[in-house]
Amino acid sequence: MRRFRRHSGPTGTLVISGLPAGQEALPATPAEPGSVQRQATIAAAMLTMVACGLGEPIAYLAEKSGALIQDVVPVPGQETFHGNAGSVPLSFHTENGFHPHPPDYVVFLCLRADHDRRAGMCIAGIRQALPHLTPASRQALFTPEFRTTPPPSFGPAASEPDAKPRTVLSGAVEDPDIRMAQLVTTPLTPQAATALTEFGHACEATAHTLHLTPGDLVILDNRVTVHGRTAFHPRYDGADRWLQRTYVTADLRGSRDHRPDDGHILAR
């Protein structure tokens, strides 16, 4: 983890398998909207320990009521929802790229796999996708001609219709950071639209898919990777796919103006 924190490698992904997730006492997979973990469990302890090894755990008040440990589970009636409650394909995105302080890392722990072992976490890193972009598209992605709005999981109250345009890529030209979500990032010029489409194709061409089993923990460097999910078929029988997730920041002080009482929850 320390090596990964220093440099997250070509894929921006670290998988650690065989961790304890408390399977012996695991209850039925939650099936209600907004499900979170607020009790001390083995899985929550694992996620929190990893988060503290990478930086500081954070959450967003507008998403899942600001819980630090969140359930990623299918919810009846929300099959087509483009978020963690759905079971249709989820397009590539970085987490919370609309926000002034997006997480630096996203950590997932698998408690249960889906029945058919079909659900896959799709991951693409800018370090592998960058060579697939034309010079014109690279330049366009570094230009503030894109607007990213909050994802559906934040609800309509979080919308920022007047959010200022941002770039998709920033930082070092040879090793940039990403802020993008295919569902909610809108190009504002024809050049930006072409570049965003090309970037999507580059991600698809270089992506790899993880099929998680219980005890698998995935750390994504949210600055240099996008991720999504393949479709699967939940049964709502208490044994559906169940991941838990937490966000991590490497610089807690940087978001002080958004965290009341210097806590871990970003309230705005």
C-alpha positions, 0 to 999 in steps of 0.5 A, spaced: 500 500 500 505 504 501 508 503 494 501 504 491 500 510 495 507 513 492 506 511 485 499 507 483 502 504 477 500 503 470 493 501 471 492 505 478 489 499 481 491 495 487 487 488 488 488 485 495 485 478 496 483 473 501 482 478 507 477 477 512 470 480 510 466 477 516 462 471 512 461 467 518 456 472 521 454 476 514 446 478 514 442 478 508 444 483 503 441 489 504 436 491 499 433 498 501 435 505 497 441 508 501 444 503 505 450 504 509 454 501 514 454 504 521 455 498 526 462 496 527 463 490 523 470 486 520 469 488 513 468 496 516 474 495 520 478 492 514 476 498 509 477 503 515 484 500 516 486 501 509 483 508 508 487 510 514 493 507 511 492 511 504 490 517 507 483 519 511 476 517 510 471 522 507 464 522 505 459 527 502 453 529 506 449 529 500 450 522 498 448 516 502 447 521 508 454 522 509 456 515 511 463 513 511 462 506 509 457 505 504 453 499 501 454 498 493 448 493 492 442 492 487 435 495 489 429 492 487 425 497 482 432 501 481 435 496 476 436 501 470 439 506 475 445 509 473 449 508 480 451 503 485 443 501 486 442 499 479 444 492 475 445 495 468 452 497 465 455 503 469 459 507 464 466 509 466 467 515 471 471 518 476 468 518 483 465 525 484 469 529 479 464 535 479 466 536 487 472 541 488 474 536 493 473 529 489 476 523 493 484 521 491 482 513 492 476 509 492 476 502 496 471 497 495 471 490 499 467 484 496 462 481 501 458 477 496 459 476 489 453 476 484 449 469 483 451 468 476 459 471 477 457 476 471 458 482 475 465 485 473 468 492 475 471 495 469 477 499 470 481 504 465 487 508 467 489 514 463 497 511 463 494 506 458 489 510 455 493 516 453 497 513 447 491 512 444 489 519 443 491 524 438 494 530 439 488 534 438 484 530 443 489 531 448 490 538 447 482 539 447 481 535 454 486 539 457 482 545 455 476 548 460 470 546 455 467 541 459 461 541 465 460 535 470 454 535 474 453 531 480 451 523 479 444 521 480 446 518 487 447 525 490 440 527 488 437 533 484 438 538 490 446 537 489 445 539 482 449 545 480 446 548 473 451 554 473 458 550 475 464 553 471 467 549 465 472 544 467 478 540 464 477 533 463 485 532 464 489 536 468 496 536 471 502 534 468 502 533 460 505 526 460 501 523 466 495 527 467 489 527 472 482 525 470 475 528 472 470 525 468 463 521 468 461 519 461 454 520 464 454 527 467 460 530 463 458 535 457 462 537 452 461 545 451 464 545 444 465 541 438 472 539 439 471 537 446 465 533 444 470 529 439 475 529 444 471 526 449 468 521 444 475 519 443 477 518 450 471 514 451 474 509 446 481 509 448 478 507 455 474 501 452 480 499 448 485 499 454 480 497 460 480 490 464 475 487 468 475 484 475 470 479 477 471 480 485 470 474 490 468 475 497 475 478 501 477 481 495 479 488 496 480 493 490 484 500 491 483 505 485 487 511 484 481 516 483 486 521 480 488 517 474 483 511 473 476 511 471 471 505 472 464 502 471 460 496 471 458 490 467 450 488 467 448 482 472 441 479 474 440 480 481 435 475 485 433 479 491 433 473 495 438 476 501 444 473 497 445 478 492 452 482 490 454 486 496 460 491 496 462 496 501 465 502 499 469 508 502 473 514 499 479 516 501 483 523 501 490 524 501 490 531 504 484 532 509 486 539 510 485 541 503 477 540 504 477 544 511 472 549 508 467 544 506 468 540 513 464 542 519 468 542 525 474 539 522 470 532 521 470 527 515 464 529 512 464 534 506 457 538 507 457 542 501 
